[in-house]
């Protein structure tokens, strides 16, 4: 039995070493360290800095990540990170999102499904009851509408990303653009949390922030240029 456990752990580590984690970052020093620590050993980690004026790049380098510079904007930063990645699997992750302890097992199991992109459960690092309500709304949106957002992480094989048309260099909504092109049938829920900072909701108000996000999504579907939507997003 001991040998079986060791073999299983080895297989899981092999799966994790097949992953390149791409993290677009901008002035993310307050949260980036926790995000990187939660990944643990094994994956290639690439932090793409969009011109930070804080210690983002230094924190990433100290944690052993590769640090790249790219024009500001999540789309262009992710494109640069994907181009530099050397592993067959890609995990696109926000700088303020920590993956929960079960992410490694979930990611390893997902590699049996290279035809699908995996997303994690949205969670907020807040005890506020409004955070739980928001988490339930996001779970419904992700499963029923097939619209997980970038703060839930996205794990996919580079061949699937290539077949879908890749990441577009958009200043905002690059995540919605990609999952819409993937389609619901090629999206798969993973049994682990993606814990995101609640700072924006606590700063702006849960109702106001959620309403703003919904407005941005509606404007995206209405065809408004992403650059204009970016000004509203804040």
TINUTOR-496578 format. One line per 3 residues: number of its first residue (from 1); their letters; for each residue z, y, x of C-alpha. Coordinates in Angstrom, 1 decimal, m for minus. Layout:
<recs>
NUM> a> Z Y X | ... $
</recs>
This chain:
<recs>
1> xxx> 0.0 0.0 0.0 | 0.8 2.4 2.9 | m2.7 1.8 4.3 $
4> xxx> m4.2 2.6 0.9 | m2.3 5.9 0.6 | m3.4 6.9 4.1 $
7> xxx> m7.0 6.0 3.3 | m6.8 8.1 0.2 | m5.3 11.0 2.0 $
10> xxx> m8.0 10.8 4.6 | m10.8 10.7 2.0 | m9.3 13.8 0.4 $
13> xxx> m9.2 15.6 3.7 | m12.8 14.7 4.3 | m13.7 16.1 1.0 $
16> xxx> m11.9 19.4 1.8 | m13.6 19.7 5.2 | m16.9 19.6 3.3 $
19> xxx> m16.1 23.0 1.6 | m16.8 26.5 2.8 | m14.6 29.0 1.0 $
22> xxx> m16.3 32.4 0.6 | m13.9 35.3 m0.2 | m15.3 38.8 m0.8 $
25> xxx> m12.6 41.3 0.0 | m12.0 45.1 m0.1 | m8.6 46.6 0.8 $
28> xxx> m7.0 43.2 m0.1 | m4.2 43.2 2.5 | m1.4 42.9 m0.1 $
31> xxx> m2.7 39.7 m1.5 | m5.1 38.1 1.0 | m2.4 36.4 3.1 $
34> xxx> m1.2 34.4 0.1 | m4.7 33.4 m1.0 | m5.5 32.1 2.5 $
37> xxx> m2.2 30.2 2.9 | m2.7 28.4 m0.4 | m6.0 26.9 0.8 $
40> xxx> m4.3 24.9 3.5 | m6.0 23.1 6.3 | m9.5 21.7 6.3 $
43> xxx> m12.0 24.1 4.6 | m14.2 26.6 6.5 | m12.9 30.0 5.3 $
46> xxx> m15.1 33.0 5.4 | m13.8 36.4 4.4 | m16.5 39.0 3.8 $
49> xxx> m15.1 42.5 4.1 | m16.8 45.3 2.2 | m15.4 48.2 4.4 $
52> xxx> m11.7 48.0 4.0 | m9.5 50.7 5.3 | m6.3 48.6 5.4 $
55> xxx> m5.4 45.4 7.4 | m7.7 43.0 5.4 | m9.8 42.0 8.3 $
58> xxx> m6.8 41.6 10.7 | m4.9 39.4 8.2 | m8.0 37.2 7.7 $
61> xxx> m8.6 36.8 11.4 | m4.9 36.0 12.0 | m5.1 33.3 9.4 $
64> xxx> m8.0 31.7 11.2 | m10.8 32.8 8.8 | m14.2 33.9 10.0 $
67> xxx> m14.5 37.6 9.2 | m17.9 39.1 8.3 | m18.9 42.7 7.3 $
70> xxx> m21.3 43.3 4.4 | m22.2 46.3 2.2 | m19.6 46.9 m0.5 $
73> xxx> m20.1 45.0 m3.7 | m19.1 41.4 m4.6 | m22.6 40.2 m5.0 $
76> xxx> m23.8 41.4 m1.6 | m20.6 40.2 0.1 | m20.8 36.7 m1.4 $
79> xxx> m24.5 36.5 m0.4 | m23.5 37.2 3.2 | m20.8 34.7 3.1 $
82> xxx> m22.9 31.9 1.6 | m25.6 32.6 4.2 | m23.0 32.1 7.0 $
85> xxx> m21.4 29.0 5.5 | m22.0 25.7 7.2 | m20.6 23.2 4.8 $
88> xxx> m22.4 21.5 1.8 | m19.9 22.7 m0.8 | m19.1 26.3 m1.6 $
91> xxx> m16.0 27.7 m3.2 | m16.3 31.3 m4.2 | m12.9 32.8 m4.5 $
94> xxx> m11.5 36.3 m5.1 | m9.1 37.7 m2.5 | m6.2 38.1 m5.0 $
97> xxx> m6.5 34.6 m6.4 | m4.3 31.8 m5.1 | m5.2 28.2 m5.9 $
100> xxx> m2.5 26.0 m7.2 | m1.1 22.9 m5.3 | m3.4 20.6 m7.2 $
103> xxx> m6.6 22.3 m6.2 | m7.4 20.0 m3.3 | m7.3 16.8 m5.3 $
106> xxx> m9.3 18.5 m8.1 | m11.9 19.7 m5.6 | m12.2 16.2 m4.0 $
109> xxx> m12.7 14.6 m7.4 | m15.3 17.2 m8.4 | m17.5 16.3 m5.5 $
112> xxx> m18.6 13.2 m7.5 | m20.4 15.7 m9.8 | m22.8 17.7 m7.5 $
115> xxx> m24.9 18.5 m10.6 | m22.0 20.7 m12.0 | m20.1 23.8 m10.9 $
118> xxx> m16.3 23.5 m11.2 | m13.9 26.3 m12.4 | m10.1 26.4 m12.3 $
121> xxx> m7.6 27.3 m15.0 | m6.9 31.1 m15.1 | m3.3 32.0 m14.6 $
124> xxx> m1.5 35.3 m13.9 | 1.5 35.7 m11.6 | 3.6 37.4 m14.3 $
127> xxx> 6.3 36.2 m16.7 | 5.2 38.6 m19.4 | 4.5 36.8 m22.7 $
130> xxx> 1.3 38.9 m22.9 | 0.1 37.1 m19.7 | 0.4 33.7 m21.5 $
133> xxx> m1.6 35.0 m24.5 | m4.3 36.3 m22.1 | m4.4 32.9 m20.3 $
136> xxx> m5.0 31.2 m23.7 | m7.8 33.6 m24.5 | m9.5 33.0 m21.2 $
139> xxx> m9.2 29.2 m21.6 | m10.9 29.5 m25.0 | m13.7 31.8 m23.6 $
142> xxx> m14.3 29.4 m20.6 | m14.5 26.2 m22.7 | m16.1 27.4 m25.9 $
145> xxx> m18.4 30.1 m24.6 | m19.0 28.7 m21.2 | m17.9 31.9 m19.5 $
148> xxx> m15.4 31.4 m16.7 | m15.1 34.5 m14.5 | m14.9 34.9 m10.8 $
151> xxx> m11.1 35.1 m10.7 | m11.1 31.4 m11.7 | m13.0 30.4 m8.6 $
154> xxx> m16.3 28.5 m8.6 | m16.9 25.3 m6.7 | m20.4 24.1 m6.4 $
157> xxx> m22.8 22.3 m4.1 | m25.2 24.6 m2.2 | m28.1 22.6 m3.6 $
160> xxx> m27.1 23.5 m7.1 | m26.6 27.1 m6.2 | m30.1 27.1 m4.6 $
163> xxx> m31.7 25.4 m7.7 | m30.0 28.0 m9.9 | m31.5 30.9 m8.0 $
166> xxx> m28.5 31.8 m5.8 | m26.1 34.7 m6.0 | m27.7 38.1 m6.9 $
169> xxx> m26.6 41.2 m5.0 | m25.0 42.9 m8.0 | m22.1 45.3 m7.6 $
172> xxx> m20.4 43.7 m10.6 | m20.9 40.8 m13.1 | m22.4 38.6 m10.3 $
175> xxx> m20.1 35.8 m11.7 | m21.2 36.2 m15.3 | m24.8 36.3 m14.1 $
178> xxx> m24.4 33.0 m12.2 | m22.6 31.1 m14.8 | m25.1 32.2 m17.5 $
181> xxx> m27.9 30.8 m15.3 | m25.9 27.6 m14.7 | m25.4 27.1 m18.4 $
184> xxx> m22.5 25.4 m20.2 | m23.7 21.8 m19.5 | m23.5 22.5 m15.7 $
187> xxx> m20.0 23.9 m15.8 | m16.9 21.7 m15.4 | m13.2 22.5 m15.9 $
190> xxx> m11.0 21.5 m13.0 | m7.3 20.5 m13.5 | m5.7 23.1 m11.2 $
193> xxx> m4.6 26.7 m11.5 | m6.2 29.8 m10.1 | m3.3 32.2 m10.0 $
196> xxx> m4.5 35.8 m10.1 | m2.5 39.0 m9.5 | m1.5 40.6 m12.8 $
199> xxx> m1.4 44.0 m11.1 | m4.5 45.4 m12.9 | m3.2 44.4 m16.4 $
202> xxx> 0.3 45.7 m15.7 | m1.1 49.0 m14.3 | m3.6 49.6 m17.1 $
205> xxx> m1.9 47.8 m20.0 | m2.8 44.3 m21.2 | m4.6 45.5 m24.3 $
208> xxx> m6.5 48.3 m22.6 | m7.5 46.2 m19.6 | m8.7 43.3 m21.7 $
211> xxx> m10.6 45.7 m24.0 | m12.3 47.3 m20.9 | m13.3 43.9 m19.6 $
214> xxx> m14.8 43.0 m23.0 | m16.6 46.3 m23.2 | m18.1 45.6 m19.7 $
217> xxx> m19.2 42.1 m20.8 | m20.8 43.5 m23.9 | m22.6 46.2 m22.0 $
220> xxx> m23.9 43.6 m19.6 | m25.3 41.5 m22.4 | m26.8 44.7 m23.8 $
223> xxx> m28.7 45.2 m20.6 | m26.9 48.2 m19.1 | m27.4 48.4 m15.3 $
226> xxx> m24.5 46.8 m13.4 | m24.0 50.0 m11.3 | m23.1 51.9 m14.5 $
229> xxx> m20.8 49.1 m15.7 | m19.0 49.2 m12.4 | m17.9 52.8 m13.0 $
232> xxx> m16.3 51.7 m16.3 | m14.6 48.6 m14.7 | m12.5 50.6 m12.3 $
</recs>
